[in-house]
């Protein structure tokens, strides 16, 4: 449980290429410093060097956008805009100001740079250097001119009728004002925001339209407070927290500013197919079902995404209830939408390349001026599709019982480089595929997982690779010619001799038959000599994968499982229902009932341990953190005879107290689907506790609040339960930082299992 960088080593991360494709940059810490530093690997001499602070200042920004020919890259660094030309790889500074510039883009004809500064868009000509303001958003509301009353009107008209000189002077003044107005430059229309926030400003390729989003936060949305007791001041200080699920949400709008007409118009959603569809769960609530009528659901717009020729645009529209994603053709001149593809899920939209929240647009781009590509779970797994926006023809480019995890399109738009788990759900490999789909060429082969970063010239890959017993390392591999195979060359050696001095076990990947006949993938750690006891580990996050063949993010737990196995325990680690990597049905298997199939998958695992390894059914423990802590509580509360002891770390005890984006997807909102919350929240089942429970929680946890375990503690006290204890960590958040806290927590877990099993 010591600081991993001090005794394990630090894996390289944040992989990027230099623009000339001669150097791989990455964050690394072989010297065991307080934090990682930037390093560079020179392809020519195969040497690693630490980048000095002076060198780092001169490096181009890591992210950015390319022009259509990929001859220059535009980027933002430290709040300023610059570009690098690929003829001689020199950087040209575009802005250098105290005010932050961001979101750089190229105009449709690529002669100007568009960027955002202080809530407004600006354009800077690469030819003349002229800086032009493109939008004029203003906070608040426009002050209206005071209109004179009847008395004032009478007096003014009477004065002008009575005095000729007064009238002559007024006429001259009005004429001069008219001339001044006619000579005044044409600036963008003033658009007052009121209390709304503006975002996602984009200029159409022809420069005639600007699209933007507006969001109005609901002032009635109440935020939480997390008390911080151990502070420098010596006083208890409050940390401002998130809202809880079901809090009033922001209202979102999508607008078009017609520059030539100097007008703005809001895009209507009333004709989006299915915008009035009500969710199926309302059938359980007749009053709500009847009251729905033709309710128009709230949505969020993403895009527009324009074709290279600037003639076609699409937007992605996501419903705030997460049950719909529409891809629609967008026509700014008529402010209209046309449906291209709709994905409806009565649970919630999600999956790799799609995004599990309405705030995500997912993977989408153009193959040519008529064809887009995107990912969808239409076939039950996240796959890659193309769609002709003129004919509406949609083509599945990949298919099968696997997921496309990542997609990169080549510069010439003829080739996809994709990472999938088609070899095995627990492996991730790189493939090359024509944009028309069909046969895929596998480019990586070692058992484990790869992350790939293609060089700008597309001749090489920087790879991160790991397997189940070896942490991530950096490799370099040539992009092989068709029909040829190349082996990755290792670049870094990150792991210490101390870490390698122990022979870490490679957990066996197995499948366990669930009660409903599904296959559960799992890791099992087998002792040389069994003590007849077993521990089941439940990973966190819900939507996460851990029964795989690469290095686990749960590396401390991995080492703890080796310790338990040394002591004779059999350890089981399952990818229960809702884990990632297994398609739509597995992902949504907990809809409206968390602690249902995800828990029975773990209890089925306990039965499998008894049957397969001869484990004593009275000597099985369970533990996990966050979602794993939640499952531990549900296991001890609702299946009390399965687990003799359990350690619930930073657990959710009442889903109505958790955040909106995660919880509402799975359980809807508590005020609308109270049945789902009561069935899924451990605090309502606490009376079922029979066996031994340890709860550990950080007191400044801004994710799962410490209030969760305080409320559960009071419930257990009122129920008269005696066989539980709570360990509190006053200076820890959701993910512990201090080695002393990790050590204390896992000593308690080990003690629980040693004494109670």
C-alpha positions in Angstrom: 0.0 0.0 0.0 3.0 2.3 -0.2 3.2 5.1 -2.8 3.4 3.1 -6.0 5.9 5.4 -7.7 8.3 4.8 -4.9 8.5 1.0 -5.1 6.5 -0.2 -8.2 7.5 2.4 -10.8 5.3 4.7 -13.0 3.9 3.7 -16.4 4.2 6.1 -19.3 1.0 8.1 -20.1 -0.3 11.0 -22.2 1.3 9.7 -25.4 1.6 12.1 -28.3 3.8 12.6 -31.4 5.9 15.5 -32.6 4.4 17.0 -35.7 7.4 15.7 -37.8 6.7 12.2 -36.6 10.3 11.9 -35.3 9.7 12.0 -31.5 7.2 10.3 -29.2 6.3 12.5 -26.1 5.0 11.0 -22.9 4.6 11.6 -19.2 6.9 9.4 -17.0 8.6 9.3 -13.6 11.5 6.9 -13.5 13.3 9.1 -11.0 10.6 8.8 -8.4 9.9 12.5 -8.2 6.9 14.1 -6.6 5.1 14.2 -10.1 5.6 12.9 -13.6 7.7 14.9 -16.1 7.6 15.1 -19.9 10.0 12.8 -21.8 10.7 12.3 -25.5 11.8 9.2 -27.4 13.8 10.0 -30.5 12.9 7.5 -33.3 16.2 7.9 -35.1 18.7 7.2 -32.2 16.2 5.3 -30.1 17.1 7.4 -27.0 14.8 8.7 -24.2 15.5 12.2 -22.9 13.8 14.3 -20.3 12.3 17.5 -21.7 13.6 20.6 -19.9 11.2 23.3 -18.8 12.7 25.6 -21.5 12.2 23.0 -24.2 8.7 22.4 -23.0 7.8 26.1 -23.4 8.7 25.9 -27.1 6.8 22.7 -27.9 3.5 23.1 -29.8 0.3 22.4 -28.0 -0.6 18.7 -27.9 -4.1 18.8 -29.4 -5.5 20.7 -32.3 -7.1 20.5 -35.7 -5.7 20.0 -39.2 -6.6 21.7 -42.5 -8.1 19.5 -45.2 -4.7 18.7 -46.8 -3.1 18.0 -43.4 -0.3 20.6 -44.2 -0.8 22.6 -41.1 -2.1 22.1 -37.5 -3.9 24.7 -35.5 -3.7 24.5 -31.7 -4.3 26.4 -28.4 -1.6 26.5 -25.8 -1.7 28.3 -22.5 -4.7 30.3 -23.7 -3.2 31.5 -27.0 -3.6 30.3 -30.6 -0.8 29.2 -32.8 -0.3 27.0 -35.9 2.5 24.8 -37.2 3.2 24.4 -40.9 4.2 20.9 -42.1 6.5 22.2 -44.9 9.3 23.2 -42.4 7.5 22.5 -39.1 7.8 26.1 -37.9 5.3 27.5 -35.5 3.5 30.8 -36.1 2.0 32.5 -33.1 -1.5 33.9 -33.9 -2.4 35.4 -30.5 -0.5 36.4 -27.5 -2.8 38.1 -25.0 -3.7 38.1 -21.3 -7.2 37.1 -22.2 -7.8 33.5 -23.0 -8.4 32.4 -26.6 -9.8 28.8 -27.1 -11.5 26.4 -29.5 -9.6 27.4 -32.7 -11.0 26.4 -36.0 -10.4 27.2 -39.7 -12.9 29.0 -41.8 -14.6 27.1 -44.6 -12.1 28.5 -47.2 -9.2 28.0 -44.7 -8.0 31.6 -45.0 -9.1 32.7 -41.5 -8.8 31.3 -38.0 -11.9 31.3 -35.9 -11.6 31.3 -32.1 -13.4 32.1 -28.9 -12.5 34.9 -26.6 -14.6 36.0 -23.6 -17.8 34.3 -24.7 -17.6 35.6 -28.3 -16.3 34.4 -31.6 -13.5 36.2 -33.6 -12.0 35.7 -37.0 -8.4 36.5 -37.9 -7.4 36.6 -41.5 -4.2 34.6 -42.3 -3.7 36.9 -45.3 -4.3 40.4 -44.0 -4.1 39.9 -40.3 -7.5 41.6 -39.9 -9.2 40.7 -36.6 -13.0 40.7 -36.9 -15.6 40.1 -34.1 -18.2 37.6 -35.3 -20.6 37.5 -32.4 -21.6 40.0 -29.7 -23.1 38.1 -26.8 -23.9 40.1 -23.8 -24.9 39.1 -20.3 -28.1 40.3 -18.8 -30.9 41.9 -20.7 -31.0 45.0 -22.9 -32.1 48.2 -21.2 -35.3 49.3 -22.9 -35.7 53.0 -23.9 -38.1 54.9 -21.6 -41.2 55.7 -23.5 -42.7 59.1 -22.9 -46.2 59.3 -21.4 -49.1 61.1 -22.9 -48.3 64.3 -21.0 -44.7 64.3 -22.3 -45.8 63.6 -25.8 -48.2 66.6 -25.7 -45.6 69.0 -24.4 -43.0 67.9 -27.0 -45.4 68.2 -29.9 -46.7 71.6 -28.6 -43.1 72.9 -28.3 -42.1 71.9 -31.8 -45.3 73.3 -33.3 -44.8 76.6 -31.5 -41.1 77.4 -32.1 -39.7 77.2 -35.6 -36.0 77.4 -34.5 -36.5 74.5 -32.1 -38.0 72.4 -35.0 -35.2 73.4 -37.4 -32.6 72.3 -34.9 -34.3 69.0 -34.3 -34.5 68.3 -38.0 -30.8 69.1 -38.4 -30.0 66.8 -35.4 -32.1 64.0 -36.9 -30.5 64.3 -40.3 -27.0 64.2 -38.8 -27.8 61.2 -36.7 -29.1 59.5 -39.9 -25.8 60.2 -41.7 -23.8 58.9 -38.7 -25.8 55.7 -38.6 -25.4 55.1 -42.3 -21.6 55.4 -42.0 -21.4 53.3 -38.9 -19.6 49.9 -39.5 -21.8 46.8 -39.5 -21.0 45.0 -36.3 -22.6 41.7 -35.2 -26.0 41.7 -33.8 -26.2 42.3 -30.0 -27.5 39.1 -28.5 -28.5 39.3 -24.8 -28.2 36.1 -22.8 -30.2 37.0 -19.7 -29.3 34.3 -17.2 -28.4 31.8 -19.9 -24.9 30.5 -20.7 -23.7 30.3 -24.3 -21.6 27.4 -25.7 -20.6 25.5 -28.8 -20.4 28.5 -31.1 -19.6 27.4 -34.7 -19.4 29.3 -38.0 -20.8 27.6 -41.1 -18.2 27.0 -43.9 -19.8 29.7 -46.1 -19.6 32.2 -43.3 -23.3 33.0 -43.5 -24.5 31.4 -40.3 -23.3 31.0 -36.7 -24.9 28.2 -34.5 -24.7 28.2 -30.8 -26.2 26.6 -27.7 -27.9 28.3 -24.7 -28.4 26.7 -21.3 -30.5 28.1 -18.5 -29.6 26.7 -15.1 -32.5 26.1 -12.8 -32.0 28.3 -9.7 -34.1 25.8 -7.7 -31.4 23.1 -8.1 -30.0 22.7 -4.6 -26.3 21.8 -4.2 -24.8 19.7 -1.5 -22.1 20.6 1.1 -19.3 18.4 2.3 -17.8 19.4 5.7 -14.0 19.3 5.9 -12.9 18.9 9.5 -9.1 18.7 9.3 -8.1 22.1 7.8 -5.2 24.5 7.9 -7.4 27.2 9.5 -8.4 24.9 12.4 -12.1 25.6 11.5 -14.5 23.3 9.9 -14.8 24.4 6.2 -17.5 23.6 3.7 -16.7 22.1 0.3 -19.4 23.0 -2.3 -20.7 19.8 -3.8 -22.9 18.5 -6.6 -26.7 18.3 -6.8 -28.5 15.0 -6.1 -30.3 13.0 -8.7 -33.6 14.4 -9.8 -32.6 18.0 -9.1 -34.1 20.5 -11.6 -32.1 20.4 -14.8 -30.8 23.1 -17.0 -32.9 23.9 -20.1 -31.0 23.7 -23.4 -31.7 25.5 -26.7 -30.0 25.5 -30.1 -29.9 28.7 -32.1 -28.9 30.0 -35.5 -27.7 33.5 -36.2 -28.3 34.5 -39.8 -25.5 37.0 -40.4 -26.9 38.5 -43.6 -30.4 38.9 -42.3 -29.1 39.9 -38.8 -31.6 37.7 -37.2 -31.6 34.8 -34.7 -33.9 31.8 -34.7 -34.3 28.9 -32.2 -34.3 25.5 -33.8 -37.6 23.8 -33.0 -37.6 20.2 -31.7 -41.4 19.6 -32.0 -41.1 17.7 -35.3 -38.3 15.4 -34.2 -39.7 11.8 -34.6 -40.4 10.4 -31.2 -39.8 13.6 -29.2 -43.1 13.0 -27.4 -42.5 9.3 -26.7 -42.9 8.4 -23.1 -40.8 5.8 -21.3 -42.2 2.4 -20.7 -41.6 2.5 -17.0 -44.4 4.9 -16.5 -46.8 2.0 -17.0 -46.0 1.2 -13.3 -47.3 4.7 -12.4 -50.8 5.1 -13.9 -51.2 8.8 -12.7 -47.8 9.8 -14.3 -48.6 7.7 -17.4 -51.9 9.5 -17.9 -50.4 13.0 -17.1 -47.7 12.6 -19.8 -50.0 13.3 -22.8 -47.8 14.9 -25.5 -45.0 16.1 -23.3 -42.1 17.4 -25.3 -38.8 15.9 -23.9 -35.8 18.1 -23.2 -32.8 17.6 -25.5 -29.2 18.6 -26.0 -27.7 19.4 -29.4 -24.2 18.6 -30.5 -22.5 20.0 -33.6 -23.2 20.8 -36.4 -20.6 18.7 -38.1 -19.9 19.9 -41.6 -18.8 18.1 -44.7 -15.5 19.2 -46.3 -17.3 20.9 -49.2 -19.5 22.8 -46.7 -22.7 21.7 -48.3 -24.0 19.2 -45.7 -24.2 19.3 -42.0 -25.5 16.9 -39.3 -26.3 17.4 -35.6 -26.5 14.8 -32.9 -29.5 15.3 -30.6 -29.6 13.5 -27.2 -32.7 13.4 -25.0 -32.0 14.4 -21.4 -33.7 11.2 -20.2 -31.0 9.3 -22.1 -33.5 7.1 -24.0 -32.9 8.6 -27.5 -30.1 9.7 -29.8 -31.0 11.2 -33.1 -28.6 12.0 -35.9 -30.2 14.6 -38.1 -29.4 16.6 -41.3 -29.3 20.2 -40.4 -30.2 23.1 -42.8 -29.4 26.5 -41.2 -30.9 28.5 -44.0 -34.3 27.1 -43.2 -33.6 26.3 -39.6 -34.8 22.8 -40.2 -33.9 19.2 -39.3 -34.3 15.9 -41.1 -33.9 12.5 -39.4 -31.0 10.3 -40.6 -30.8 7.8 -37.8 -32.5 7.2 -34.5 -31.3 4.9 -31.7 -33.9 4.3 -29.0 -33.2 2.4 -25.8 -35.9 2.0 -23.1 -33.0 1.6 -20.6 -30.4 4.2 -21.7 -28.3 5.1 -24.7 -24.6 4.2 -24.2 -21.6 2.1 -25.2 -18.1 2.7 -26.6 -18.0 5.5 -29.1 -21.5 6.6 -28.2 -21.3 8.0 -24.7 -23.5 7.2 -21.8 -24.7 10.8 -21.1 -26.7 13.3 -23.0 -23.7 15.7 -22.9 -21.7 13.4 -25.2 -22.0 13.5 -29.0 -20.1 10.2 -29.5 -17.9 9.3 -32.4 -19.0 11.0 -35.6 -17.3 12.2 -38.8 -17.3 12.4 -42.6 -15.9 9.9 -45.0 -16.7 12.0 -48.0 -19.1 15.0 -48.7 -22.1 12.7 -48.7 -21.3 10.0 -46.1 -20.9 10.1 -42.3 -19.6 7.4 -40.0 -20.7 6.8 -36.4 -21.2 4.1 -33.8 -24.4 2.5 -32.7 -25.6 -0.4 -30.5 -28.3 -1.3 -33.0 -27.1 -4.8 -33.3 -26.6 -5.3 -29.6 -22.9 -4.3 -29.5 -21.2 -1.0 -30.3 -20.3 -1.1 -34.0 -19.2 1.2 -36.8 -21.7 2.4 -39.4 -21.7 4.6 -42.5 -24.7 6.6 -43.7 -25.3 8.5 -46.9 -27.0 11.7 -46.0 -28.6 12.1 -49.4 -30.0 8.6 -49.9 -30.3 7.6 -46.3 -28.5 4.3 -46.9 -27.0 3.0 -43.8 -24.2 0.3 -43.8 -22.9 -1.7 -40.9 -19.1 -1.7 -41.3 -18.5 -4.1 -38.4 -20.7 -6.7 -36.8 -20.4 -9.6 -34.4 -20.5 -10.2 -30.6 -17.7 -7.7 -29.8 -17.3 -4.0 -29.4 -15.4 -1.4 -31.4 -13.6 0.5 -28.6 -11.8 3.2 -30.5 -11.8 4.6 -34.1 -9.2 6.7 -36.0 -9.7 7.7 -39.7 -6.7 8.1 -41.9 -5.8 11.4 -43.6 -7.0 10.3 -47.0 -10.2 9.0 -45.5 -9.7 5.5 -47.0 -8.8 3.6 -43.9 -10.0 3.1 -40.3 -7.7 2.1 -37.5 -9.9 0.5 -34.9 -9.4 -1.2 -31.5 -11.8 -4.0 -30.8 -12.2 -6.9 -28.3 -13.2 -9.5 -30.9 -10.4 -11.9 -30.0 -11.7 -12.2 -26.5 -13.8 -9.8 -24.3 -10.7 -9.5 -22.1 -8.3 -8.4 -24.9 -8.1 -5.3 -27.0 -6.2 -5.3 -30.4 -5.5 -2.9 -33.2 -6.9 -3.5 -36.7 -6.8 -1.8 -40.1 -10.0 -1.7 -42.2 -11.2 -0.1 -45.4 -13.8 2.6 -44.9 -16.2 0.4 -46.9 -16.0 -2.2 -44.1 -15.2 -5.9 -44.8 -12.1 -7.8 -43.8 -10.0 -6.3 -41.0 -6.3 -6.7 -40.8 -5.1 -7.5 -37.3 -1.9 -5.5 -36.4 -1.2 -6.5 -32.8 -0.9 -10.0 -31.4 0.4 -10.3 -27.8 -2.1 -11.4 -25.2 -3.3 -8.3 -23.3 -4.4 -4.8 -24.4 -3.1 -2.1 -26.7 -3.7 1.6 -26.8 -2.6 3.1 -30.2 -1.5 6.7 -31.2 -0.9 7.1 -34.9 1.9 9.3 -36.0 1.0 12.4 -38.1 2.7 10.9 -41.2 0.8 7.7 -40.5 3.9 5.5 -40.9 4.2 4.5 -37.2 2.2 3.8 -34.0 3.1 4.7 -30.5 1.6 1.8 -28.4 0.9 1.4 -24.8 0.7 -2.3 -23.9 0.1 -4.3 -20.8 -0.9 -7.8 -19.7 -2.4 -9.1 -16.5 0.9 -9.3 -14.6 2.8 -6.4 -16.2 1.9 -2.7 -16.0 1.7 -0.5 -19.0 4.8 0.2 -21.1 5.5 2.3 -24.2 6.2 0.6 -27.5 6.8 1.8 -31.1 5.6 -0.1 -34.2 5.8 0.6 -37.9 2.5 0.7 -39.7 2.9 -2.5 -41.8 2.3 -2.6 -45.5 -0.6 -4.8 -46.6 0.3 -8.5 -46.2 3.1 -7.8 -43.8 3.5 -8.1 -40.0 5.7 -5.9 -37.8 6.6 -6.5 -34.1 6.3 -3.6 -31.6 9.7 -2.4 -30.2 9.7 -1.7 -26.4 10.7 1.8 -25.5 10.4 2.1 -21.7 11.4 -0.1 -18.7 9.3 1.3 -15.9 8.9 -1.4 -13.3 11.3 -1.6 -10.4 13.4 -4.6 -9.3 11.6 -4.6 -5.9 8.2 -5.0 -7.6 9.6 -7.8 -9.9 11.1 -9.6 -6.9 7.7 -11.2 -6.2 6.2 -13.7 -8.6 2.8 -12.1 -9.3 0.1 -14.5 -10.2 -1.7 -14.5 -13.6 -5.3 -15.0 -12.6 -7.2 -17.6 -14.6 -9.9 -16.2 -16.9 -13.0 -18.3 -16.5 -16.7 -18.2 -17.4 -19.4 -19.0 -14.9 -23.0 -19.9 -15.8 -25.4 -17.4 -14.3 -28.9 -18.3 -13.0 -30.5 -17.0 -16.2 -28.1 -18.9 -18.4 -25.7 -16.1 -19.3 -21.9 -16.5 -19.2 -20.2 -14.3 -16.6 -16.5 -13.7 -17.3 -14.3 -13.7 -14.2 -10.8 -13.8 -12.8 -9.9 -16.5 -10.3 -6.8 -16.6 -8.1 -5.9 -20.2 -7.2 -3.8 -20.9 -4.1 -1.3 -23.7 -4.1 -3.0 -25.1 -1.0 -6.6 -24.0 -0.3 -7.7 -23.2 3.2 -11.3 -23.7 2.2 -12.1 -20.0 2.3 -12.8 -17.6 -0.5 -13.2 -13.9 -1.1 -15.2 -12.3 -3.9 -14.0 -8.8 -5.1 -16.5 -6.5 -6.7 -15.1 -3.8 -8.9 -16.4 -0.3 -8.8 -18.0 2.1 -11.3 -20.6 -0.5 -12.4 -19.7 0.2 -16.1 -16.1 -1.0 -15.9 -14.2 -4.1 -16.9 -11.8 -6.0 -14.6 -11.9 -9.7 -15.6 -9.5 -9.0 -18.5 -6.0 -9.8 -19.6 -4.4 -6.4 -19.2 -3.0 -4.6 -16.2 -5.8 -3.7 -13.8 -6.4 -0.2 -12.6 -7.1 -2.0 -9.3 -3.4 -2.7 -8.9 -3.5 -2.5 -5.1 -6.4 -4.9 -5.0 -4.5 -7.2 -7.4 -1.6 -7.3 -5.0 -4.0 -7.8 -2.0 -5.5 -10.8 -3.9 -2.0 -12.2 -4.2 -1.5 -11.8 -0.5 -4.8 -13.5 0.2 -3.9 -16.4 -2.2 -0.6 -16.8 -0.4 -2.7 -17.4 2.7 -4.7 -20.1 1.0 -7.8 -18.1 0.0 -9.4 -18.5 -3.4 -10.2 -15.1 -4.8 -12.9 -14.5 -7.4 -13.3 -11.2 -9.4 -16.3 -11.1 -11.7 -17.5 -8.8 -14.5 -21.0 -8.9 -13.2 -24.1 -7.5 -15.0 -23.5 -3.8 -16.1 -19.7 -4.3 -16.6 -18.3 -2.9 -19.8 -17.0 -4.8 -22.7 -19.9 -7.2 -23.3 -22.5 -5.4 -25.3 -25.8 -3.6 -24.8 -27.8 -6.3 -22.9 -25.0 -6.8 -20.4 -24.5 -3.0 -20.0 -28.2 -2.4 -19.2 -28.8 -5.5 -17.2 -29.3 -3.5 -14.0 -31.9 -1.1 -15.4 -34.4 -0.2 -12.6 -32.8 -2.7 -10.2 -29.3 -2.2 -9.0 -28.6 -5.1 -6.7 -30.6 -7.4 -8.9 -28.7 -9.4 -11.6 -25.4 -7.7 -10.7 -25.7 -9.2 -7.2 -27.0 -12.6 -8.3 -24.0 -12.8 -10.7 -21.9 -12.6 -7.5 -24.0 -15.1 -5.5 -23.8 -17.4 -8.5 -20.0 -16.9 -8.3 -20.2 -18.0 -4.6 -22.0 -21.2 -5.6 -19.5 -21.9 -8.3 -16.6 -21.6 -5.8 -18.3 -24.2 -3.6 -18.9 -26.5 -6.5 -15.6 -26.0 -8.4 -13.1 -25.5 -5.6 -14.8 -27.2 -2.7 -15.0 -23.9 -0.7 -16.8 -24.0 2.6 -20.1 -22.2 1.9 -19.9 -20.6 5.4 -16.5 -19.2 4.7 -17.0 -16.8 1.8 -16.3 -13.1 2.1 -17.1 -10.2 -0.2 -15.6 -6.7 -0.6 -15.3 -3.8 -3.0 -15.3 0.0 -3.3 -17.9 2.5 -4.5 -20.3 0.4 -6.6 -18.4 -2.6 -5.2 -19.2 -1.3 -1.7 -22.9 -1.0 -2.7 -23.0 -4.6 -3.9 -21.3 -5.7 -0.7 -24.1 -4.0 1.3 -26.8 -5.5 -0.9 -25.2 -8.9 -0.5 -25.1 -8.8 3.3 -28.6 -7.2 3.5 -30.6 -9.2 0.9 -28.7 -12.5 0.6 -27.4 -12.7 4.2 -26.7 -16.5 4.2 -24.3 -16.3 1.2 -21.6 -14.1 2.7 -20.2 -14.5 6.2 -18.3 -11.2 6.1 -18.1 -8.2 3.9 -16.1 -4.9 3.6 -18.1 -2.0 1.9 -15.7 0.7 1.0 -17.0 4.2 0.2 -20.4 2.6 -0.7 -23.6 4.2 -2.0 -26.2 3.5 0.6 -29.1 5.4 -1.0 -29.2 6.1 -4.7 -31.5 9.1 -4.2 -28.4 10.8 -2.7 -26.1 10.2 -5.6 -25.5 12.3 -8.7 -27.9 12.8 -11.6 -25.9 11.9 -14.7 -25.1 8.3 -13.6 -28.1 7.4 -11.5 -30.9 8.8 -13.6 -29.7 6.7 -16.6 -30.2 3.5 -14.6 -33.1 4.2 -12.2 -34.7 7.2 -13.9 -35.5 10.0 -11.4 -36.6 9.2 -7.8 -39.7 11.4 -7.9 -40.8 9.6 -11.0 -39.6 6.0 -10.3 -39.6 5.6 -6.5 -40.1 1.8 -6.8 -36.7 1.4 -8.6 -34.9 3.5 -5.9 -36.4 1.7 -2.9 -35.6 -1.7 -4.5 -32.1 -0.7 -5.3 -31.0 1.3 -2.2 -29.3 -0.7 0.6 -30.6 1.6 3.4 -34.1 0.2 2.8 -32.8 -3.4 3.2 -30.6 -2.9 6.3 -32.8 -5.0 8.5 -31.5 -8.1 6.7 -28.0 -7.8 8.1 -27.0 -11.0 9.9 -23.3 -11.4 9.4 -20.2 -9.2 9.8 -19.9 -5.8 8.1 -17.0 -3.4 7.9 -17.6 0.0 6.3 -14.8 2.3 5.3 -15.3 5.8 4.0 -13.4 9.1 3.4 -15.0 12.0 5.1 -14.3 14.5 2.3 -15.6 12.3 -0.4 -17.1 14.6 -3.0 -18.4 11.7 -5.1 -20.2 9.3 -2.8 -20.7 11.6 0.2 -19.8 10.6 3.8 -23.5 11.5 4.6 -24.4 8.1 3.0 -22.7 6.1 5.7 -23.8 8.4 8.4 -27.4 7.9 7.5 -26.8 4.1 7.2 -25.1 4.1 10.6 -28.2 5.7 12.2 -30.4 3.1 10.5 -28.3 0.2 11.8 -28.3 1.7 15.3 -32.1 2.1 15.3 -32.4 -1.5 14.0 -30.2 -2.7 16.9 -27.5 -4.3 14.8 -24.3 -5.1 16.6 -22.0 -6.9 14.1 -20.9 -3.9 12.1 -18.3 -1.2 12.4 -17.4 2.1 10.6 -13.8 3.3 9.9 -13.7 7.0 8.9 -10.8 8.7 7.1 -11.0 12.5 7.8 -8.6 13.6 5.0 -9.6 11.2 2.2 -11.8 11.8 -0.9 -13.4 9.0 -2.9 -10.0 7.7 -4.1 -7.6 7.5 -1.2 -4.3 9.3 -1.6 -2.2 8.6 1.6 -0.4 5.3 2.0 -1.3 5.4 5.7 -5.0 5.4 4.8 -4.7 2.6 2.2 -2.7 0.6 4.7 -5.2 1.1 7.6 -8.1 0.2 5.3 -6.7 -3.0 4.0 -5.4 -4.1 7.4 -9.0 -3.9 8.6 -10.2 -5.9 5.6 -7.6 -8.6 6.1 -8.4 -8.7 9.8 -12.1 -9.1 9.0 -11.6 -12.0 6.7 -9.0 -13.7 9.0 -11.2 -13.4 12.1 -14.7 -14.0 10.6 -14.1 -16.5 7.9 
